[in-house]
């Protein structure tokens, strides 16, 4: 099957990190508060996978290799899986599944509301990522999936609110996000594709 090894490699790469983090938590390698570390890592993993998902289309347009598009949906679904783990870790290790505390947390920490909106956006994208939804929604499917840009903005805002004291790392992810959005501009894509083709052409 075409791209089977590529799909498998992406699956293994995405699956191994949560397992590694759980092992580190079990072996007490995450410090005195492993629950918080898990929450943070899963949240950051979600953002990174979202950025990687957005890389697939520009890479395909620039290089012409279909393998990027083949794994785009898979990475997007892994992104949703990570945010589910992030939410579950938050409920378990921060709230202790004490639902009465959720309302207090929402009032004290507005970034949780932002994160919740981002989760709902990823939920919509995951549920409608299948071919049935594409056929059913038709032209509206692409419009709906532009929601990914809003989710990216919410994810960056969520992270910014949490790491306000250290903006260096956040700035890197924000810059990557801006670049990926610029790369969606048709004029930019065409120019980069022309440059790539010129460089890949053999010299006479």
VOBA-1610 file (N, C-alpha, C; in pm, whole numbers, padded with zeros to 5 digits, always signed):
BEGIN
Unk+00085-00119+00000Unk+00000+00000+00000Unk+00089+00125+00000Unk+00056+00221-00086Unk+00138+00339-00099Unk+00139+00421+00031Unk+00256+00465+00069Unk+00278+00548+00188Unk+00250+00474+00319Unk+00240+00341+00315Unk+00209+00266+00437Unk+00317+00284+00543Unk+00444+00278+00502Unk+00554+00295+00598Unk+00556+00437+00654Unk+00529+00532+00569Unk+00525+00673+00610Unk+00413+00696+00712Unk+00295+00640+00684Unk+00184+00652+00779Unk+00218+00588+00913Unk+00281+00470+00905Unk+00317+00398+01028Unk+00419+00475+01109Unk+00516+00535+01041Unk+00619+00614+01110Unk+00557+00732+01182Unk+00464+00800+01117Unk+00396+00914+01179Unk+00315+00869+01299Unk+00246+00755+01285Unk+00165+00701+01396Unk+00252+00670+01517Unk+00363+00602+01493Unk+00452+00565+01604Unk+00511+00689+01671Unk+00553+00786+01589Unk+00613+00909+01643Unk+00514+00984+01731Unk+00387+00988+01689Unk+00285+01061+01766Unk+00243+00984+01891Unk+00242+00851+01881Unk+00194+00769+01994Unk+00297+00754+02104Unk+00424+00763+02069Unk+00528+00728+02167Unk+00544+00832+02277Unk+00517+00960+02245Unk+00542+01065+02345Unk+00451+01057+02467Unk+00318+01042+02450Unk+00234+01028+02570Unk+00273+00908+02655Unk+00311+00798+02589Unk+00353+00679+02664Unk+00482+00706+02741Unk+00573+00778+02678Unk+00699+00813+02745Unk+00673+00904+02865Unk+00583+01000+02848Unk+00552+01092+02959Unk+00489+01016+03076Unk+00399+00923+03044Unk+00336+00844+03150Unk+00439+00758+03223Unk+00533+00703+03146Unk+00639+00623+03208Unk+00724+00710+03300Unk+00757+00830+03255Unk+00837+00920+03337Unk+00763+00959+03464Unk+00631+00979+03452Unk+00551+01011+03571Unk+00549+00893+03667Unk+00532+00773+03611Unk+00529+00652+03695Unk+00662+00628+03764Unk+00772+00658+03695Unk+00906+00636+03751Unk+00955+00755+03833Unk+00866+00853+03857Unk+00896+00972+03938Unk+01011+01054+03881Unk+01014+01063+03748Unk+01120+01139+03681Unk+01074+01279+03643Unk+00952+01317+03680Unk+00899+01448+03643Unk+00897+01547+03757Unk+00971+01518+03862Unk+00980+01613+03971Unk+00870+01595+04075Unk+00858+01692+04167Unk+00762+01679+04278Unk+00615+01692+04237Unk+00589+01748+04120Unk+00450+01766+04075Unk+00434+01709+03934Unk+00439+01576+03919Unk+00433+01514+03787Unk+00302+01542+03713Unk+00193+01559+03790Unk+00064+01586+03726Unk+00066+01716+03648Unk+00121+01819+03708Unk+00129+01949+03639Unk+00219+01940+03516Unk+00330+01867+03529Unk+00421+01850+03415Unk+00350+01779+03300Unk+00271+01677+03333Unk+00195+01607+03229Unk+00096+01700+03161Unk+00026+01779+03240Unk-00071+01875+03183Unk+00001+01970+03087Unk+00113+02024+03130Unk+00187+02120+03048Unk+00240+02055+02920Unk+00296+01936+02933Unk+00354+01870+02815Unk+00248+01831+02714Unk+00135+01784+02762Unk+00029+01746+02669Unk-00031+01868+02600Unk-00040+01979+02674Unk-00088+02102+02612Unk+00009+02151+02506Unk+00138+02151+02538Unk+00238+02194+02440Unk+00242+02098+02321Unk+00227+01969+02348Unk+00222+01871+02240Unk+00106+01896+02145Unk-00007+01937+02201Unk-00123+01970+02118Unk-00092+02086+02025Unk-00030+02191+02079Unk+00004+02308+01998Unk+00105+02271+01888Unk+00205+02192+01922Unk+00306+02154+01824Unk+00244+02071+01712Unk+00158+01977+01747Unk+00093+01895+01645Unk+00000+01979+01557Unk-00064+02079+01617Unk-00148+02168+01538Unk-00064+02244+01435Unk+00052+02292+01478Unk+00142+02362+01386Unk+00194+02267+01277Unk+00225+02144+01315Unk+00271+02046+01215Unk+00161+02016+01115Unk+00038+02005+01163Unk-00075+01983+01072Unk-00087+02095+00970Unk-00069+02217+01016Unk-00077+02332+00925Unk+00041+02338+00829Unk+00149+02268+00862Unk+00266+02264+00771Unk+00241+02178+00648Unk+00150+02082+00658Unk+00136+01981+00554Unk+00095+02039+00418Unk-00002+02127+00416Unk-00047+02184+00289Unk+00061+02269+00222Unk+00127+02362+00294Unk+00235+02438+00230Unk+00347+02349+00179Unk+00383+02246+00255Unk+00488+02155+00211Unk+00448+02082+00083Unk+00322+02043+00076Unk+00274+01975-00044Unk+00275+02068-00165Unk+00231+02191-00144Unk+00226+02286-00255Unk+00366+02322-00305Unk+00460+02329-00211Unk+00596+02368-00249Unk+00672+02252-00313Unk+00661+02132-00254Unk+00740+02018-00302Unk+00666+01930-00402Unk+00533+01933-00396Unk+00455+01847-00484Unk+00446+01703-00437Unk+00504+01670-00320Unk+00500+01533-00269Unk+00367+01506-00199Unk+00295+01403-00243Unk+00162+01374-00188Unk+00166+01320-00047Unk+00283+01274-00001Unk+00293+01216+00132Unk+00254+01312+00244Unk+00277+01442+00221Unk+00239+01540+00323Unk+00088+01541+00345Unk+00013+01538+00236Unk-00133+01542+00247Unk-00188+01411+00303Unk-00120+01302+00271Unk-00165+01170+00316Unk-00173+01162+00469Unk-00078+01227+00538Unk-00076+01216+00684Unk-00138+01337+00754Unk-00188+01432+00677Unk-00242+01553+00738Unk-00359+01522+00831Unk-00453+01442+00786Unk-00568+01409+00870Unk-00525+01330+00994Unk-00430+01238+00975Unk-00383+01157+01088Unk-00321+01244+01196Unk-00238+01340+01155Unk-00174+01429+01253Unk-00279+01517+01320Unk-00378+01562+01242Unk-00485+01641+01300Unk-00563+01564+01407Unk-00587+01436+01382Unk-00657+01354+01480Unk-00571+01328+01604Unk-00441+01313+01582Unk-00351+01300+01696Unk-00350+01428+01778Unk-00360+01541+01711Unk-00370+01669+01781Unk-00491+01669+01874Unk-00604+01620+01825Unk-00724+01612+01907Unk-00704+01513+02022Unk-00637+01400+01994Unk-00611+01302+02100Unk-00527+01363+02211Unk-00428+01444+02172Unk-00343+01509+02272Unk-00423+01607+02357Unk-00513+01682+02294Unk-00589+01780+02372Unk-00686+01710+02466Unk-00736+01592+02427Unk-00821+01514+02518Unk-00739+01469+02638Unk-00616+01420+02613Unk-00528+01382+02723Unk-00496+01502+02812Unk-00475+01617+02749Unk-00447+01741+02823Unk-00564+01774+02916Unk-00685+01763+02864Unk-00804+01792+02944Unk-00821+01691+03058Unk-00802+01562+03026Unk-00817+01459+03129Unk-00712+01475+03239Unk-00589+01509+03198Unk-00483+01530+03298Unk-00516+01649+03387Unk-00570+01754+03328Unk-00610+01873+03406Unk-00720+01835+03507Unk-00821+01762+03459Unk-00930+01724+03547Unk-00882+01633+03660Unk-00788+01543+03628Unk-00741+01446+03727Unk-00641+01506+03825Unk-00538+01574+03773Unk-00427+01614+03857Unk-00442+01754+03917Unk-00517+01840+03850Unk-00536+01976+03902Unk-00666+01986+03982Unk-00775+01934+03925Unk-00903+01942+03994Unk-00932+01821+04081Unk-00864+01709+04056Unk-00895+01587+04130Unk-01036+01540+04104Unk-01087+01570+03984Unk-01224+01537+03944Unk-01327+01598+04040Unk-01290+01710+04102Unk-01383+01784+04188Unk-01454+01887+04100Unk-01572+01851+04050Unk-01643+01935+03954Unk-01686+02068+04014Unk-01701+02073+04146Unk-01740+02199+04209Unk-01630+02303+04197Unk-01506+02257+04178Unk-01394+02349+04164Unk-01384+02409+04024Unk-01450+02345+03929Unk-01438+02390+03790Unk-01489+02533+03774Unk-01604+02563+03834Unk-01658+02699+03825Unk-01565+02801+03887Unk-01502+02764+03999Unk-01406+02853+04064Unk-01286+02878+03975Unk-01236+02770+03912Unk-01120+02781+03823Unk-01152+02869+03702Unk-01272+02855+03649Unk-01311+02936+03533Unk-01314+03085+03568Unk-01357+03116+03690Unk-01362+03258+03731Unk-01222+03311+03761Unk-01138+03230+03822Unk-01005+03275+03862Unk-00906+03275+03746Unk-00924+03183+03652Unk-00826+03165+03544Unk-00897+03166+03409Unk-00917+03285+03351Unk-00987+03295+03222Unk-00921+03216+03110Unk-00791+03186+03122Unk-00726+03110+03015Unk-00786+02971+03000Unk-00854+02923+03105Unk-00920+02793+03095Unk-01039+02803+03000Unk-01109+02917+03003Unk-01219+02938+02908Unk-01166+02939+02765Unk-01053+03008+02745Unk-00991+03013+02611Unk-00951+02872+02567Unk-00891+02796+02659Unk-00853+02659+02626Unk-00974+02572+02595Unk-01083+02593+02667Unk-01205+02516+02643Unk-01263+02545+02505Unk-01257+02672+02464Unk-01305+02708+02330Unk-01217+02643+02224Unk-01087+02640+02248Unk-00997+02573+02155Unk-01026+02424+02147Unk-01056+02362+02262Unk-01093+02220+02263Unk-01218+02194+02181Unk-01319+02280+02198Unk-01444+02264+02121Unk-01418+02278+01971Unk-01328+02373+01934Unk-01292+02389+01794Unk-01227+02264+01738Unk-01133+02206+01813Unk-01067+02083+01769Unk-01165+01966+01762Unk-01262+01966+01853Unk-01365+01861+01851Unk-01445+01867+01721Unk-01485+01988+01683Unk-01560+02006+01557Unk-01476+01961+01438Unk-01349+01998+01436Unk-01261+01961+01325Unk-01241+01810+01320Unk-01225+01746+01436Unk-01204+01602+01439Unk-01328+01526+01393Unk-01444+01569+01441Unk-01569+01500+01406Unk-01600+01511+01257Unk-01562+01622+01197Unk-01595+01645+01055Unk-01476+01619+00962Unk-01373+01549+01011Unk-01255+01526+00927Unk-01270+01408+00832Unk-01379+01332+00845Unk-01398+01212+00763Unk-01457+01245+00626Unk-01448+01148+00536Unk-01496+01168+00398Unk-01647+01187+00392Unk-01719+01124+00484Unk-01865+01142+00485Unk-01900+01288+00507Unk-01832+01351+00605Unk-01858+01493+00632Unk-01818+01579+00514Unk-01709+01544+00446Unk-01666+01619+00328Unk-01774+01615+00220Unk-01829+01496+00196Unk-01935+01484+00094Unk-02062+01555+00138Unk-02097+01541+00263Unk-02222+01598+00314Unk-02217+01751+00315Unk-02104+01807+00355Unk-02092+01952+00367Unk-02055+02019+00235Unk-01990+01946+00146Unk-01953+02002+00016Unk-01857+02119+00030Unk-01890+02230-00036Unk-01803+02348-00033Unk-01793+02409+00106Unk-01894+02382+00190Unk-01892+02437+00326Unk-01786+02372+00413Unk-01738+02252+00371Unk-01641+02179+00452Unk-01511+02259+00465Unk-01461+02314+00354Unk-01338+02392+00359Unk-01354+02517+00444Unk-01471+02580+00432Unk-01497+02699+00514Unk-01498+02664+00662Unk-01559+02550+00694Unk-01565+02506+00833Unk-01425+02479+00887Unk-01342+02416+00805Unk-01209+02377+00852Unk-01109+02493+00855Unk-01153+02609+00810Unk-01071+02729+00835Unk-01077+02767+00982Unk-01165+02701+01054Unk-01172+02719+01199Unk-01038+02687+01265Unk-00954+02610+01195Unk-00824+02572+01250Unk-00739+02695+01283Unk-00756+02803+01205Unk-00679+02925+01233Unk-00725+02989+01364Unk-00855+02986+01387Unk-00908+03037+01514Unk-00862+02952+01631Unk-00858+02821+01611Unk-00811+02730+01715Unk-00664+02758+01746Unk-00585+02782+01641Unk-00444+02816+01662Unk-00430+02944+01744Unk-00510+03045+01711Unk-00507+03170+01788Unk-00544+03148+01933Unk-00647+03066+01956Unk-00689+03036+02094Unk-00580+02960+02168Unk-00517+02865+02098Unk-00411+02787+02161Unk-00293+02874+02201Unk-00256+02967+02113Unk-00145+03057+02144Unk-00180+03152+02259Unk-00304+03199+02260Unk-00348+03288+02368Unk-00351+03212+02501Unk-00399+03089+02496Unk-00403+03002+02614Unk-00262+02985+02671Unk-00166+02957+02583Unk-00028+02938+02626Unk+00032+03069+02679Unk+00003+03179+02610Unk+00056+03309+02650Unk+00011+03344+02791Unk-00115+03317+02821Unk-00170+03349+02952Unk-00100+03269+03063Unk-00056+03147+03026Unk+00007+03060+03125Unk+00154+03095+03147Unk+00225+03129+03038Unk+00370+03151+03047Unk+00405+03300+03036Unk+00324+03384+03094Unk+00345+03529+03081Unk+00484+03572+03127Unk+00541+03499+03222Unk+00673+03539+03275Unk+00787+03500+03181Unk+00761+03411+03088Unk+00866+03364+02998Unk+00810+03362+02856Unk+00831+03471+02783Unk+00772+03485+02650Unk+00860+03432+02538Unk+00983+03393+02570Unk+01077+03353+02466Unk+01026+03231+02389Unk+00989+03127+02460Unk+00941+03004+02394Unk+00810+03031+02322Unk+00720+03105+02387Unk+00591+03136+02324Unk+00610+03212+02194Unk+00704+03304+02192Unk+00729+03384+02072Unk+00769+03297+01954Unk+00843+03190+01981Unk+00885+03100+01873Unk+00763+03034+01809Unk+00674+02981+01893Unk+00555+02914+01840Unk+00462+03014+01770Unk+00452+03134+01825Unk+00368+03236+01763Unk+00424+03276+01627Unk+00556+03290+01618Unk+00620+03325+01490Unk+00597+03217+01386Unk+00610+03090+01428Unk+00585+02979+01335Unk+00441+02983+01286Unk+00348+03011+01378Unk+00207+03019+01340Unk+00182+03129+01238Unk+00243+03245+01259Unk+00227+03357+01165Unk+00282+03319+01028Unk+00400+03257+01027Unk+00461+03216+00900Unk+00370+03117+00826Unk+00313+03022+00898Unk+00227+02921+00835Unk+00101+02985+00777Unk+00050+03086+00844Unk-00067+03155+00791Unk-00030+03234+00666Unk+00087+03301+00669Unk+00133+03375+00550Unk+00154+03280+00433Unk+00203+03159+00462Unk+00227+03062+00355Unk+00099+03012+00290Unk-00016+03042+00350Unk-00144+03006+00289Unk-00187+03109+00184Unk-00121+03223+00181Unk-00155+03326+00083Unk-00112+03276-00056Unk-00204+03268-00153Unk-00173+03209-00283Unk-00050+03267-00352Unk-00034+03400-00347Unk+00081+03463-00413Unk+00212+03413-00353Unk+00217+03401-00222Unk+00337+03354-00154Unk+00367+03209-00192Unk+00263+03126-00193Unk+00279+02985-00227Unk+00335+02969-00368Unk+00280+03045-00463Unk+00326+03033-00603Unk+00472+03075-00616Unk+00511+03181-00549Unk+00650+03228-00559Unk+00747+03127-00499Unk+00712+03070-00384Unk+00799+02971-00320Unk+00808+02846-00407Unk+00695+02806-00465Unk+00695+02687-00552Unk+00786+02708-00673Unk+00783+02828-00730Unk+00869+02858-00846Unk+01017+02852-00807Unk+01049+02908-00689Unk+01187+02905-00642Unk+01233+02762-00618Unk+01145+02681-00561Unk+01180+02541-00533Unk+01206+02465-00663Unk+01121+02490-00764Unk+01138+02421-00892Unk+01268+02462-00960Unk+01302+02591-00950Unk+01427+02638-01012Unk+01548+02571-00946Unk+01545+02560-00814Unk+01658+02499-00744Unk+01668+02350-00770Unk+01554+02283-00794Unk+01554+02140-00815Unk+01584+02101-00960Unk+01581+02200-01050Unk+01611+02171-01191Unk+01760+02146-01209Unk+01799+02041-01286Unk+01941+02013-01306Unk+02008+02122-01388Unk+02130+02153-01352Unk+02205+02256-01424Unk+02247+02205-01561Unk+02247+02292-01662Unk+02285+02252-01797Unk+02438+02244-01809
//
